[in-house]
Amino acid sequence: MSRVGVVGAGVMGGGVAQNLATAGHDVILIDVSKEVLDRSAERIRNDLRFSRLVGTTAGVVDAARALEAITFTTDYEELGDADFVVENVTERWDIKQRVYPVLDAVCPERAVFAANTSAIPITRIASLTRRAPRIVGIHFMNPVPQKNVVELIPGHHTTPETVATAQELLAGMGKTAIVVKDSPGFVSNRVLMLTINEAAFLVHENVAGPEDVDKVFTSCFGHTMGPLATADLIGLDTILYSIEVLHESFGDSKYRPCPLLKKMVDAGLHGRKTQQGFFSYNWEVR
């Protein structure tokens, strides 16, 4: 396959588009406004420039040409000949629910859809389309171009051929797929979201500040990042929406979202992408 659609031009979607472009694909990157697309183009341009400087860009296409391989658009009709589409819209059911019927209408029947979701079950997403056998979940990690392992999640109706197609695409992007069963939060986020939520509770209850919470993990356990720095990297809005999905799906109070996390999201403190979360990132280029 050569033409791949990417829906959602946020941090994750932009990273997926960049990774696909450096792997030699023509990419159609879609979002709702030119402003969002312009910010995404600038982020990708900066990341490619940095990758060239440190020599980390992977793929068969020169990094300088990768941006030219991406078409930035608000028009879903551009996906009319896409072979594969990766959906990366906000981790909210009401938004994803509106996207898939549109994709189903404009994309060719052969096209495979991959949901890049942190927590929403793939079988539930597939129910929004008329092509459940060609729906699969791919849980990319952030930053996408630098993370070489993903979770690959077949839904109830997903065929082995669809899984093989997704694995082929991922291999071309330099990624290894770990196949896991379809369950809310899959493996990584069922554990990670609980950890981050509990770390937020520790700050909320004044047990320790964000620096000391993370220092326990980095110093005592040798983790590269603490849970709150990880939350900032992922995006606190994505963390909150994922925990809400787990809370709703399992009906278990252990997934109740921390009030501090809700307050920070309401205040627009979404982590690195807004330059402020549990930590400040005023030095970073947005």
N, C-alpha and C positions, 0 to 999 in steps of 0.2 A: 504494500500500500504506500502511496506517496502523499496523498492529500488528507490532512487530519484537521478536524475542527476542534477548537477549544472554546468552551462557553464559560464566561466569567474571567475578567482580566485583573482580578485582585492579585495578592502576593502569590497564592498557589497557582492560579490559572496562568499568570504571567510566567512563572517558573516552568510550568509544563510546556507552554508555547516555546519558550527559549530552548528548553532541552530537546524538544521535537525538531526545532529548526536546526540546531547544531548537529542533529542526527541525520539531517538530509531531507526532511519532509517539507512540503509546502504546507503552511499553517494558516488557518483562518481563525483569528482571535476575535471573539464577539463579546460586547458588553452593551450596557443600556445607554451610555452617553459617550460623546467624544472626549469629555474631560477625563473620564475614567480610563479610556484607551490611551490618551496622551500621557497620563501618569504612568501607565503600564509600560509604554514605549520608552519613556525616560528611565524607568527602573531597569528594564532589560538592557538598554544601551549602557548604563553605568555598570551593570553586572558583567556584561561582555567585555567592557573595557578593562575592568579589574581582573577578569579571568585571563585576558591576554597578558596583562602585566605579570601575573604570578604563574602563568603557564598551566592553568588547570582546566581550560576549556576542553571538553571531550566531544568527540563526534567526527564525522567525516567531512563536514563543511567548515571552512575557515570561519572563525568567529566574526570577522569583519563582514561577512556576507549573510550571517544568520538573520540579522534584523530585516534584511531585504526579503527573506523568505516568509516573513510574517505579514499577512494582510490584516490590518486593524479595521474593524467594521461594526456597525450596529445592525446590519441587515442579515437576518437569518437565512435569506434566500441564497446567500453565498455558500451555504452548506449543501447546495443541490447536488454536488458530485463528490461529497466527502465519503471516504471509505470507513472512517473511524472518528468518533466524536468523544472527547473527554469533557464531562460537565463538572464545573468547579464553582457553581454559584453559592451564595451564602448558605450556611448550614441550617436552613429553616425550611420546614416542610411546605409552608404556604408559598414559598418562592420556588422551590424545586417543582412543586405541583403544577405551576404555570408553565415551566420551561419544557418539560418532556412532551406534552401533546404538540407543541410547536415543532420540536425536533422531529417527532414522528411524522409530521405532515410534510416537512421540507426535505428531509434526508432520503436518499435512495433506500430501497427495501433491504439491500445487502449490508448497509452500514451497521457497524457494531457501536453501541453506546457504552461508555464506561463512566460510572458515577464516582467522582473523587469525593468521597464523603468520610467524615470522621466517625459517624455513629449510626446513620439512618440505614436500616436493613435494605439490602439490594432487592429482595423479592417485593418489598413494598414499592420501591421506585419502579420496578419493572411493570407493576400493575397499572402504571400511568400510560403505558404504551401498548401497541399492538405487536410488539416484537420481543416478548419476554425471553425467548431463547437466545437473543442476541444482546442481552443486557448483562453487564458484569460490573463488579465494584473494583476500583483500584484506589487504595489508600496511599497516596504519595506522602512523603515526609518533607518537611520544610528545613532548609531551602532545597527545592526540587532538583536543580542541576547538580547539587553536591551530595545528595543522598542516593546510594546505589541499591537500596533494598526497599520493596514496597509490600503491602499486604494485597493479595489478589483474592477477591471474594465472589464465587459463583452464587447466583440466586437459585431459587428452587427450580426454575425452568431453564437455566443457562446450559447450553450444550457444550460438550467437550471441544467442539470446533471453535466456539467463541472463546473459550479459555485459551486454546492454542493460539488464536489470532492475537489475543491480548499479550500472551507471553512473547510472541514474536516481536510485537511492537516494543515491548519493554526491553527485550534483549538488545534491540537496535539502539535504544536510549542508554544502554550501559547499565541496565538494572536487573536485579534478580528478584523474582516474585516468590513470596511465601504464600501458598494457598491455604486459606483458613475458611471455616464454615461461616455461613451467614447468620449473624447474631448481632444485636445492637452493640455498637462500640467495637465489634470484632475482638481481637486479642489486645492490641496495643492500647487502644483508648479505654477499654473497659478497666484496665489497670491504671493507665496514666491519668485519666480524668479524675479518678478517685484520689490519687496522690496529690494532684494539683489543687483540687477542691479542699482537701484536708489541710494543705499548706496554707491556703488562703484563710481557712478558719483559724489557724495558729496566729496569723497576723491580725485577723479580726478580733480575736480574744486577747490580744496583747501578750501572748505567750513569748513571742520573739518578733523582731523586725524582719523584713524581707531578706536583708543581707545575711542575718544569722541563720534564718531557716535554710537558705540555699547553701550557706557555708557548712552546715552539718552534712549535707549530701556530697559537696565537692571535697571537703577535707576528710570526713570520716569514712565515706564510702568510695571515694575516688571517682565520683561521677564527673563528667566533663562540664555539665551544667546542672544547677539546682532546679527544682520543680517550678519556681516562680519565674526564673529567667527563661525556662522552656515555655512557660505560659505566655510570656511577653513575645517570644519568637513566633509561636503559633498564632497568637491573637486572642485577647481575652474575650472578644465577642464570640469567636469560634469555640473557645473553651466553654463558655456559658451555654451556648446553644447545644453543644454536644452533651453536657451534663443534663440539660433539660430533656433531651431525647432519651437518655438512659433512665432518668427519673420517671418519665412517662411510660417508657416501654416495660420496665420491670416493676413499677409500682412499689419500689423499695426506698425507704427513707434514707438509706445510706448514700443515695445519690442526690439528696436535697442540695440545691445550689447555695453556696455561701453568700450571705447578704452583702458582704463587702465586694464580692465579685460582681454581683448585680449592680451595685451602686457605681462601681468603676466603669462598667459598660454603659450605664445610663449617662455617665459624665463624659463619655467619649474617650476614656483612657483605655485604648485597645492594645497597648503594648508597642512594639517597635514600629508598627506601621503608622501610629499616630505620635510617635516619639515619646510617649509616656504611658507606662503601665505600672507594675510594681517598682520598676526602675526607670530612669530617664535616659533618653537616647538623642539628646539634642545635637550631638556631633554627627549623626548619620544623615546621609543624603536620602530624602524620601523618594 
